[in-house]
Amino acid sequence: MDNTSEAKRKKMMRRKRAVLKRTHRRINVAFIIVFVLLLALGIRIFMINYTHGEEYSQAVLNHQTYTSTTIPYMRGNITASDGTVLAYSEKVYNLILDVKSVTSEDGKYLDSTINALVKCFGLDKDNVKKIINDNPTSQYQKLLKELTSNEIAEFNELKSDKSNNINGVWFEESYVRKYPFSTLACDIIGFASNVNGGELGLESQYDDELTGTDGVTYSYVDEDLNAVETTKAAVNGNNIVTTIDYIFSLYIEKHIIAYNEEKPSKNTAVIVMNPKNGEILGMASYPQFDLNNPRSLSEIYTDEELAAMSDTEKTNALYKLWTNFCVSESYEPGSTFKPFTVAAGLEEGVVHDGDTYECKGFEMVGPDKIKCHSYSTTGSHGVLTLSEALENSCNPYMINIAIKLGNVRFAQYEKLFGFGARTGIDLPGETTGITYTEDNMTTIDAACNSFGQTINVNMIQMISAYCSIINDGKYYMPHIVKRIESANGEVVKDNSAILVKQTVTASTSKYLRKYLENTVSKGTAHRAAIDGYSIAGKTGTAQKGNRDDLKWIISFIGHAPADDPKFAIYVVLDEPDGTTGTSGTTYDELYLARDIMEELLPYMNIYKDTDAPYVDPGSMPDESGVTDIPASTLSQDNNN
């Protein structure tokens, strides 16, 4: 290689190195510029986030899609013992308009959606447009509520066809309480609302069991634009299986209604109970109310009467209508109390089967003369056995037993039979009634109590105590719920019979069953007799409150068959129309009890057990007349 060529090569190498040096310099400058810019941008972002971070974070969240839909629970059913559904919850649908969605995409869906709403639900088009204009950003406008599945079917069919351009309308699920038999067992079942839950009867007493828990569905789009949905299922309420026999209830209420159509009363009430386990087989009172429309008074009052009533008067009228007379009202029972006096006397040995006593038509208690109901008719009953005392409903014999027992023991037996205390029945609002204690009972109190005056009881107390004295003294707690089941049918709680106490011995109970059978077959309760059946029981007549008002309660308490009770029945007529103060004058309580029993006996497969012919009532004694009670004993309030 010559010197000239070498020189050229070296020159080219120097040029290349110069070019590379300039290139590196430019790259370094560019890197520095980019670095400075990125640093400045980072500092700016930091400052923005530091000063406005929460504001921008909220803006981001506001642009994310998030929905939360409640899944309502279904309230538990209430059924009769045979499975007949007495109360249930029906699924319904609320029509919801999402205005924001309807008006989206430049109003693409607006007219077609409004037209579909008008067509399917009869909504006013102008009114729907006004709702949309007044609430442009709303996503929840309730247009209709409690629609059935049939009522929404047409709209759903239209909406399913995408070409109809229907958007922004959905149906919110809900439940409404239904009572398929309207008035049947209304006092027992009570009613419930979506707002207040159970408000009366079993709906109130077992509200916690019947109430379930709402579920919820969460649906949203997260920061990575992923759709996320989470569902928590609803838990339905438990079902309540009652001891109530559906057919019993039909029979009872049919006859109660028929009776009041002919002869109205302030209250007519009936309880049927199983003496061997405390189950309430039937319970009803009149007037009734419609469980599906419980706040209506139109069946009780005329339009003119309602128009004249103040709001307070209407409220009081509703509470009166809703009151379950069988557990929430107390009253003087009258002569239906006498079996307890006899039972106490037998237990304590102050009187024995076959003992006799002469009724003079009255009994002196200190300075007070208490008359027998026979005083105004035959003058006196004459000499009576213990059984005949019940058969003829003799007051002096009862007074004599009470005096022999003494005030303390008599008060103790009243307590033992459960008077003056709640029975524990699983219904709300039970009253305690009024009775005396060992410390405050006087001789005149015991004397009047012995035939059922100046003592206040409620119906469930009376029939529970009565069941004990006809069932070998075994007192079972009255109850109206047999068991509680989960929504899928599993038994949550079994309400088995609870034996609370022994009130009398089996021997005393046997005597009482016979005496009470005699009272029907040949005594004051003879009009309750049913040909071929051994029926037992006792009538009662009590004058209410102020004796000058001449208001009465008449009643019958009894059972069948007489010596092996399959059921006990208690009928109370409060101020029946036309009552003159004697069950022997109208016999209404006996006829009503007999009419009901005539249907219950064959339904329960109870066979005829006696050949004794039915005796003409005209030849039998009646419980008639009014007992004169000393004014000193009339200070108690019957309404407690």
ZIPEGI-V298675 format. One record per pair of residues at least 24 apart in sequence whose C-alpha atoms are under 6 Angstrom apart, sorted by the first residue. I is the first residue (numbers start at 1). J is the second residue. Records with the same first field share a line. If there is no record, write none. Layout:
# ZIPEGI-V298675
I: J ; J
This chain:
# ZIPEGI-V298675
64: 221
65: 220 ; 221
66: 219 ; 220
67: 219
68: 217 ; 218
69: 216 ; 217
70: 215 ; 216
71: 214 ; 215 ; 216
72: 214
73: 212 ; 213 ; 214 ; 234 ; 235 ; 236
74: 236
75: 210 ; 211 ; 237
76: 210 ; 237 ; 238 ; 239
77: 239
78: 239 ; 240 ; 241
79: 241
80: 242 ; 244 ; 245 ; 246
81: 242 ; 243 ; 244 ; 245
86: 179
87: 178 ; 179
88: 177 ; 178
89: 175 ; 176 ; 177 ; 178
90: 175 ; 176
91: 174 ; 175
92: 146 ; 147 ; 148 ; 174 ; 175
93: 146 ; 147 ; 171 ; 172 ; 173 ; 174
94: 144 ; 145 ; 146 ; 171 ; 172
95: 142 ; 143 ; 144 ; 171
96: 141 ; 142 ; 143 ; 169 ; 170 ; 171
97: 140 ; 141 ; 168 ; 169
98: 139 ; 140 ; 168 ; 169
99: 132 ; 138 ; 139
100: 137 ; 138 ; 139
101: 168
102: 167 ; 168
109: 165 ; 166
113: 166
120: 155
182: 290 ; 291
183: 289 ; 290 ; 291
187: 324
201: 427
205: 427 ; 428
209: 238
210: 237 ; 238
211: 237
212: 236 ; 237
238: 485 ; 486 ; 487
239: 484 ; 485 ; 486
240: 484
241: 481 ; 482 ; 483
242: 480 ; 481 ; 482
243: 279 ; 280 ; 281 ; 480 ; 481 ; 482
244: 281 ; 282
245: 281
248: 282
249: 282
263: 577
264: 577
265: 575 ; 576 ; 577
266: 574 ; 575
267: 574
268: 572 ; 573
269: 571 ; 572
270: 570 ; 571
271: 569 ; 570
272: 568 ; 569
273: 567 ; 568
274: 567
275: 467
277: 476 ; 497
278: 476 ; 477 ; 478
279: 478 ; 479
280: 480
326: 459
327: 430 ; 458 ; 460
328: 429 ; 430 ; 431
329: 458
330: 433 ; 456 ; 457 ; 458
331: 456 ; 457 ; 638
332: 453 ; 455 ; 456
333: 452
334: 451 ; 452 ; 453 ; 540 ; 541 ; 542
335: 451 ; 452 ; 540
336: 538 ; 539 ; 540
337: 451 ; 452
338: 451
341: 450
354: 385
355: 385 ; 386
356: 384 ; 385
357: 383 ; 384
358: 382 ; 383
363: 396
370: 628 ; 629
371: 627 ; 628
372: 627
373: 624 ; 625 ; 626 ; 627
387: 515
391: 519 ; 523 ; 524
392: 523 ; 524
398: 450
399: 447 ; 450
402: 447
407: 441
408: 438
411: 437 ; 438
417: 465
425: 478 ; 479
426: 479
433: 457
469: 509
470: 509 ; 513
472: 506 ; 509
473: 502 ; 503 ; 504 ; 505
474: 502
475: 499 ; 500 ; 501 ; 502
476: 500
513: 563
517: 562
523: 621
524: 621 ; 622 ; 623
527: 590
528: 590 ; 594
531: 614
532: 608 ; 610 ; 611
533: 608 ; 609 ; 610
534: 561 ; 562
535: 560 ; 561 ; 562
536: 562
541: 583
545: 638
551: 575
552: 581
554: 583
555: 589
556: 589
582: 624 ; 625
584: 622 ; 623 ; 624
